[in-house]
Amino acid sequence: MWNSGNPEGLDTGKVEGHSPGLYMNYASTSPRQSAGLTQALIHYLEQNQHMNAGRNFEGLEDGRIQFRARRALARFFGAPGTSQVIFTSGITLSLNMVLCGLLKPGDHVLTTHVEHHAVSRPLSRLQRQGIIEVDLLPCARDGSFDPALIRTHVRSNTRLLVMTHGSNVLGTILPVSESVAQAKALGLFTLVDTAQTAGSLVITLDEHTDVLAFTGHKGLRALQGTGGFVLSKEAARQIEPWISGGTGSVSESFEQPQFLPDKFESGTPNTLGILSLGVAVEELLGQDLAHIREQELQVTARFLEGVKHIRGLKVHGTGKAELSTPVVSVSSPAHDSGVLARKLYEEYGILTRCGLHCAPLAHQCAGTFPAGTLRFSFGPETSCQDIDRALYALDSLLRS
């Protein structure tokens, strides 16, 4: 266990100038892809066959790449069919497509008080336009949520429950299964944001969940600019396409095709990104998510235990690794989080993230708005020695 001072044999990482060597911003993006994924991308580029699937015979290989990725994602998220996997440029577009394609004038939406702007901004825009009404379901200061609040806030015109699986600020894992089950029992449509959990926690398109939105560049470890959503057949019937255009199918009609996946996929696909998604998810399917989770728990628990012994530092969230994703936000009344983040980077080569993290609702919930926090987030490459190095750096900066 880490202790203050310089533990014997610990490389403190003290550096001169900008020399990032320790990455602790996995909640933002995973910095590395596997060797197998890199080789698959190189092979595709070296073939020099950048054709458009569904548009010509030469695009058959791109079509196979898409099918392979859909098959892997359908298996990963428990979708009954490959066509129920929709590709987008990322989870922000996915959430916008579902929200704007589903909600109608007069609808009422329930969401939580720890949502990312990918949910809160489109809902706010629709509310300002007078199209919908929104209620924020309160969370405790540590980000925890009581599903019983859904029943007490539902109205006759409530259409949707949209919620995150894990807070990108507090790390708190929300009770999604219980929440969507209760919402479905009340006749609500359910939409889940898996940005912070896909790749480490198991979440599937069960009988209570209408749509799971996902992103590729975090826990799934694919390229940036990738993502999508997985939806039930009933959801596919209810959601209207928010984007229309060429699909390579039913070209004689001016109407968007109504069959999947074409209903929600217009334009030239990001085949290179989709290839990265397919390969990355296939690799995850070959691994044990429980083992990944255990590694996350180990380093997160070590960090949480260590920060208890750093004077002047406050931990936000549950403070319990087993209730959290590998995300820990801290703050110090005597130190600006931005200054701390800069010094960690410049003096110790440790890359974190400071500020409001595109989630001011979560900071309002935690009482850290508008100053924000300093966020540490860990990944598969994070070791116990890395944790000790970060704790030493934090302790040194707060002592100085």
N, C-alpha and C positions, 0 to 999 in steps of 0.2 A: 504494500500500500504506500502511496505517495506521502511524503512528509515535507514540511517546509524546510527551507535551506536547499542545498544542492545534494540530493541523494547520491551515494557513491556510484560512480560509473555512469551517471546520467549525462548525456550530451545535451546541454542546455540550448543549443542552436543559436547562441548569440552571434549575430552577423553584423557586417558593416554594409550600409546601403540596402538597396532593394535586392533581396535574395530569398524569394519565397521557396521554402523547402518543405513545409508542413501544411497540408491542405485540410482545412476544417470548415468547409462550406458546402458539404454534400447536399444540404437541403435546397441549395440553389441549383446545382448541377453536379453530375459525376464527372470527374476530370479525365478519366481514362476508359478506353474500351479494351476488350480482351484481344489477345493476339489473334484468335480465330476470327473475330469480327473484322479486325483490320485487314487480315488476309483476304477475306471475302470481298471487302470493299475494293481493295487493290485489284483483285481478279476481275471484278465487274468493270472497273475503269480501264483496265488494260485490254479488255475485249473490244472496246471502242464501239459498242453497239447500244447507243443511247436512244432506243426506240420507245414509242408511246404505246403502252399496252392497250389492246382493243382497237387500235387505229390501222394496223397493217400486219402483214404476216411476220415481218421482222421483229415485231414487238411481242412475239409469243413468249420469249424468255422473260421479259419484264412482267408479263402476265403470270408466269409461273412463280416469279419472285413474290408478287403480291399475294398469290394464293398460299404460298408457303408461310408468309408472315401472318395472314389471316388465320390459318390453321393453328399456328403456335399460340396466337393471342386468344383464339376461341377456347383452346384447351386451358390456357393459363387463367382466364377469367370465367371459365365455366359457361361460355355461350353455347347454346345448342347447335348453332350452325356457323360456318365461316362467313356467310353473307351478313351476319349480324355484327361483324367487326367493321367499323368505319374509320378510315384514315383521314387525319387532318394534320395541320402544321403544329399542333400542340394542344394542351388541355385548355388554354384560354379560348381558342377558336371553338373547340369542342363544346365547352360550356355555353358560349354565346349562341352556337347553332341550336343547341337543345332549348335553351331558355327562350330565344326569340322565335323558334319554330313551334314551340308548344303553347306559350302563354297567350291568352286572348284578353281583350278589354273586359275589365271587371274581375279578373282573376285575383285571388289573394295567395301570397306566397309566404311560407315559413322557412326561415333559415336561422343559423346560429350566430352568436356574437363573437365568433373567432374565425370568420371566413376571410379568405384571400380576396384581393381585388378582382380576381378572375370570376368570382361570383358576385361580390358586392357592387362592383361598378356597373355591369349590365343590368342588375336588378334596380340600382339607383336610377339609371337612365330611363328604364321602362316606367319607373314610378314617377319621375319628373315629367314624363310625357303624358301622364294621366292614364296609362294603360293598365297598370296593376297596382295593388297595394301590397306592402311588405311588412311583416312583423319579424323582429329579431328576437329569437328565443334566448333568454339570458343564460350565461354560463358563469360558473364560479370564477374567482380571481385566478385560480390555477388552470382554468380552461375546461374543467370537467362539466359535463352536461347531463341533465336528468331527462330521459325520454318522456317522462310523465307530463312534461310541459307541453308536448305536442297536443295532447287531448284538451288541455285547458286553453289553448290559443286557437284551436281550429274554429272556422266559421262555416257558414253554409256555402260560401263562394271560394273556400280554400281549395286550390288546385294542386299545389306542389309543395313538397319538402325537399329542399336542396341543402346538403351539408357536406363538410369535409370529413375525411376519415381520420386525419391527424393534423393538428395545428402546426403550421410552419414557423410559428413564433415560440410557442410554449412547449411544443412537442407532445402535448396531451393527445392521447388516442381517444376519440369519441366513440360512444356505444352505437355504432352504425347499425349493426344487426337488429338490436332491440328497437332502435328509432324507426328504421324503415318498415319493420314488421308492424309497429303501432300505426304508422302513417298509412300503410296499405290497408290495415283493418278499418281505418276511417275513410277509405276510398280515395286517398291522395296518390298522386304521381310522385315517384321518388327518384332523385338524382344524386349521385355520390361522387365527390371529388377525391380521387385516389392519388393525387400528385405526390404526397409525402409518404405513402405507404406501399404502393405497388412495387413489388420486388423484395419486400421483407415481411410483410404481413399478408396472410391469405384473405382475399376478398373475392367473392364470386357473384355472378349474376343469378341470384336465387329467385324464388317465386315472389319475393317482396320488393325486389329492386328492379326498376324500369331501365335505368341507364347508369353505367359506370363510365366516368370520363377518366382518361389516363394520359400521361405524358411520357415521352421516351427517354428523356435525357437525365432523369434522376435515378431512381432505384432500378429501372429496367436497363439502364446503362447503354442506351442506343445514342444515336447522334442527336444534336439539338435540331429543333425544327421538325420534330416528329411527335406523333401522338394520335389520339382519336377517341372514340367512345364505342362501347359495347352496349347493345340495346335489345330489349325483348321484342318479340313480333308485334305485340300490342302497342308498345311504344313507337315502333316504326310506323304503325298506322296513324297514331295520334299526332306525331311531330311532322310539321310541314317543312320542306326544304327551305333553308334560309338563303342559300346560295344556289343559283341555277346556271346552267351552261352546258357545254359539250361533254358528253359522256362516252361517245363512240357507240351509243345504242339508241334505238328508236329515233333516228335522226330525221325522219320525215315529220315528226311532231314538234310543235313549239312548246309543248308541255314537258316539264321535267319528268323523267321516268319515275314510276311509283314502286318499282321493285328494288330490292337491296342487292348490292351496296350503292347502285347508281343513283338512287334517290338523293343521297347525301354527298356524293363525290363527283364534282364537276371539275373540268380542266385537267391539265397535265399533272400526273401524280409525281411525288418526290420519290422516285424509284430507289435512289441511293439511300435515302433515309429509311424507306420501308424495308429495304434489304437489311439495314443495320438493326431495325426493330425485330425482324424475323430471326436473325442469327442470335441476337442478344437474348431474346425470350426463349429460344430453343435451348440455349446454354443454361438459363435459369431453370427450365423444366428438368434439366439433367442434374440439378443441384437440390439440396435439401433446404427449403426455406426456414425450417426450424433451426438449422445450423447457422444460417445467416443471422437470424434473429438472436440466437444465443450469443454470437460474437458482438452484435450491437449492444445487447444488454450488459455484457461484461465491461466494455469500454465506457458506456454511459454511466453505469453504476460507479466505476472507478473515478470518473470525472466528478460526479455528484458528491461522492464521499470526500474528494479532495478539496472542492471549493468550500465545504463547510469549515475548513481550517484556515481560510484566507480572510483576514479581517477586512471589514468594510465592503464585502461583496454580498449581494443579495441574489438568490436564485429564484427565477420565476417559473411557474409551472407546478407540477405535482411534486417534484423532487424525488420521484420514484421511477427508476428505470423501467420497471415492469409495466408501468402505466403510460409509458411514453415511447415515442419514436426516438432515434438517436440525435435529438435536438435539445440543447440547453441554452436558455437565454439568461444572462446575468446583467447586473447593473451595480454601479457604485455612486452613492450620493456625492462623493468628492471628486469623481472623475467622469468626464464626458465619454460616452461610449465610442464616439468617432475618433477621439484622440487615442483611446486605448487600442482600438482596432488598427490605427495607423502605426502606433508604436510596436504592437505585436508583429506587424508585417515588416516594418523597417529594421527593428532591432533583433527580432527573433525568427524572422522568416515564416511566421505563422499567419495563414490567410483565413480570416473569419468574415463575418458580415455584421454591420452595425446599422442602426436606424430603425425604421418602421416596417421593413421587410414586406412592403406592398400589402400590409394587413393591419391598418389602423384600428379596425374593430377589435382585434385580439389585444392590441396594446391598450385600448380603452378598458377592456375587460380586466387586464392585468394591472392597471393603474400606472402604466409606463408611457402613456401618451401625454405630450408629444415628443418627449425626449428620446424614446425608443430604448433599445437594449443592445448589448453585444451578444451575438449569437454564435455558438459553437455547434457544428453538426458533423457527425462522424459517418464513416462508410466502411466498406469491407477491408480497405487497406489500413485503416486506423489501428495502431497497436497500443498496448498498454504503455510502452515507452513513449509513444507520441503523446498520450494523455499526460504522463508525468512531465514531459517537456513543456506542454501547454500550461499546466498548473504552476510549474516553476516560473515561467515567464509572467503569468498573471500576478503571482505573489510578489515577484520582484518589482513589477511596475507599480503595484499598489503600495508597496513599502517606500518607493522612491519619492 
